[in-house]
Amino acid sequence: MTADCPFCARIADGEYDDEPRRGCYVFPPLNPVTPGHLLVVPGEHVRDASVAPATAAAVMQQAALVVQRLGGDANIITSIGPAATQTVPHLHIHVVPRREGDGLYLPWTGQQRGGAS
């Protein structure tokens, strides 16, 4: 755990699951982009996926299990570094449930703004 990491601080304070799932905590982000948006975060402090690929693989496996449990379509997204939109320097994977026409625009998909294509 790292004292200046907001995820580590909240884990230490018991704000998230009392019992991590396979070493990961699952909780909603402060600003969800779709209903049901969740973060999957390892209990150990790891800056990002490039630093600890094995930990990243375990977190991705847990994210996939979350998607299975939720059912339906989803994006599973992680970022590495500020230029890639990582705002918290602790590995985390976004599980973003998707629905046709949900309005979340991802430019690399060919979607048109304002809805799914």
C-alpha positions as a Markdown table, in Angstrom:
| # | Residue | x | y | z |
|---|---|---|---|---|
| 1 | Met | 0.0 | 0.0 | 0.0 |
| 2 | Thr | 1.1 | 3.5 | -0.8 |
| 3 | Ala | 0.1 | 6.4 | 1.5 |
| 4 | Asp | -0.5 | 8.9 | -1.3 |
| 5 | Cys | -2.6 | 6.6 | -3.4 |
| 6 | Pro | -6.4 | 7.2 | -3.1 |
| 7 | Phe | -7.3 | 3.6 | -3.8 |
| 8 | Cys | -4.8 | 2.3 | -1.2 |
| 9 | Ala | -6.1 | 4.8 | 1.3 |
| 10 | Arg | -9.7 | 3.7 | 0.8 |
| 11 | Ile | -8.8 | 0.0 | 0.9 |
| 12 | Ala | -6.9 | 0.6 | 4.2 |
| 13 | Asp | -9.8 | 2.5 | 5.6 |
| 14 | Gly | -12.2 | -0.4 | 4.7 |
| 15 | Glu | -14.3 | 1.7 | 2.3 |
| 16 | Tyr | -14.4 | -1.2 | -0.2 |
| 17 | Asp | -15.2 | -4.9 | 0.1 |
| 18 | Asp | -14.4 | -6.4 | 3.5 |
| 19 | Glu | -13.2 | -9.4 | 1.5 |
| 20 | Pro | -11.4 | -8.9 | -1.8 |
| 21 | Arg | -12.3 | -11.2 | -4.6 |
| 22 | Arg | -9.2 | -13.1 | -5.7 |
| 23 | Gly | -7.0 | -10.3 | -4.4 |
| 24 | Cys | -9.1 | -7.6 | -6.1 |
| 25 | Tyr | -11.6 | -5.1 | -5.0 |
| 26 | Val | -14.7 | -4.2 | -7.1 |
| 27 | Phe | -16.5 | -0.9 | -6.6 |
| 28 | Pro | -18.2 | 1.9 | -8.6 |
| 29 | Pro | -16.1 | 4.8 | -9.7 |
| 30 | Leu | -16.8 | 8.3 | -8.5 |
| 31 | Asn | -18.1 | 9.3 | -11.9 |
| 32 | Pro | -19.7 | 6.3 | -13.7 |
| 33 | Val | -20.1 | 6.7 | -17.5 |
| 34 | Thr | -22.9 | 4.1 | -17.8 |
| 35 | Pro | -25.2 | 2.4 | -15.2 |
| 36 | Gly | -23.4 | -0.5 | -13.6 |
| 37 | His | -19.9 | 0.9 | -14.4 |
| 38 | Leu | -17.4 | -0.7 | -12.0 |
| 39 | Leu | -13.7 | -0.7 | -11.2 |
| 40 | Val | -11.6 | -3.8 | -10.5 |
| 41 | Val | -8.5 | -2.9 | -8.5 |
| 42 | Pro | -5.8 | -5.2 | -7.0 |
| 43 | Gly | -5.3 | -5.0 | -3.3 |
| 44 | Glu | -1.5 | -4.6 | -3.8 |
| 45 | His | -0.3 | -1.2 | -5.0 |
| 46 | Val | 0.8 | -1.6 | -8.6 |
| 47 | Arg | 1.1 | 1.6 | -10.7 |
| 48 | Asp | -0.2 | 0.2 | -13.9 |
| 49 | Ala | -0.4 | -2.9 | -16.1 |
| 50 | Ser | 3.0 | -2.4 | -17.6 |
| 51 | Val | 4.7 | -2.7 | -14.2 |
| 52 | Ala | 3.3 | -6.0 | -13.2 |
| 53 | Pro | 1.9 | -8.0 | -16.1 |
| 54 | Ala | 1.0 | -11.0 | -13.9 |
| 55 | Thr | -1.0 | -8.8 | -11.6 |
| 56 | Ala | -2.7 | -7.2 | -14.6 |
| 57 | Ala | -3.6 | -10.6 | -15.9 |
| 58 | Ala | -5.2 | -11.5 | -12.5 |
| 59 | Val | -7.2 | -8.2 | -12.5 |
| 60 | Met | -8.3 | -8.8 | -16.1 |
| 61 | Gln | -9.5 | -12.3 | -15.1 |
| 62 | Gln | -11.5 | -10.8 | -12.3 |
| 63 | Ala | -12.9 | -8.2 | -14.6 |
| 64 | Ala | -14.0 | -10.9 | -17.0 |
| 65 | Leu | -15.8 | -12.7 | -14.2 |
| 66 | Val | -17.6 | -9.5 | -13.2 |
| 67 | Val | -18.8 | -9.2 | -16.8 |
| 68 | Gln | -20.0 | -12.9 | -16.7 |
| 69 | Arg | -21.9 | -12.2 | -13.5 |
| 70 | Leu | -23.5 | -9.0 | -14.9 |
| 71 | Gly | -24.3 | -10.5 | -18.3 |
| 72 | Gly | -24.7 | -8.4 | -21.4 |
| 73 | Asp | -22.2 | -6.4 | -23.4 |
| 74 | Ala | -19.3 | -4.5 | -21.9 |
| 75 | Asn | -16.1 | -2.7 | -22.5 |
| 76 | Ile | -13.1 | -3.7 | -20.3 |
| 77 | Ile | -10.6 | -0.8 | -20.3 |
| 78 | Thr | -7.4 | 0.1 | -18.6 |
| 79 | Ser | -5.0 | 3.0 | -19.1 |
| 80 | Ile | -1.3 | 3.4 | -18.6 |
| 81 | Gly | -0.1 | 6.9 | -17.8 |
| 82 | Pro | -1.6 | 10.4 | -17.8 |
| 83 | Ala | -1.4 | 10.8 | -21.6 |
| 84 | Ala | -3.6 | 7.7 | -21.9 |
| 85 | Thr | -6.1 | 9.2 | -19.3 |
| 86 | Gln | -4.9 | 7.3 | -16.2 |
| 87 | Thr | -5.8 | 9.7 | -13.4 |
| 88 | Val | -5.1 | 7.4 | -10.4 |
| 89 | Pro | -1.6 | 5.8 | -10.4 |
| 90 | His | -2.9 | 2.4 | -9.2 |
| 91 | Leu | -3.7 | -0.4 | -11.7 |
| 92 | His | -7.5 | -0.5 | -12.3 |
| 93 | Ile | -9.7 | -1.9 | -14.9 |
| 94 | His | -13.0 | -0.3 | -15.9 |
| 95 | Val | -15.9 | -2.7 | -16.5 |
| 96 | Val | -18.3 | -0.5 | -18.5 |
| 97 | Pro | -21.7 | -2.2 | -19.3 |
| 98 | Arg | -22.9 | -1.2 | -22.7 |
| 99 | Arg | -26.4 | -1.0 | -24.2 |
| 100 | Glu | -27.4 | 0.0 | -27.7 |
| 101 | Gly | -27.8 | 3.7 | -27.9 |
| 102 | Asp | -26.3 | 4.4 | -24.4 |
| 103 | Gly | -24.6 | 7.5 | -25.7 |
| 104 | Leu | -21.1 | 6.6 | -24.7 |
| 105 | Tyr | -18.9 | 7.6 | -27.6 |
| 106 | Leu | -15.6 | 5.7 | -28.1 |
| 107 | Pro | -13.9 | 7.2 | -31.2 |
| 108 | Trp | -11.9 | 4.2 | -32.2 |
| 109 | Thr | -15.0 | 2.1 | -32.8 |
| 110 | Gly | -16.5 | 4.1 | -35.7 |
| 111 | Gln | -19.6 | 4.9 | -33.6 |
| 112 | Gln | -21.3 | 8.2 | -34.3 |
| 113 | Arg | -21.6 | 10.7 | -31.5 |
| 114 | Gly | -24.8 | 10.4 | -29.5 |
| 115 | Gly | -25.3 | 6.7 | -29.9 |
| 116 | Ala | -23.9 | 3.3 | -30.8 |
| 117 | Ser | -23.7 | 2.3 | -34.4 |
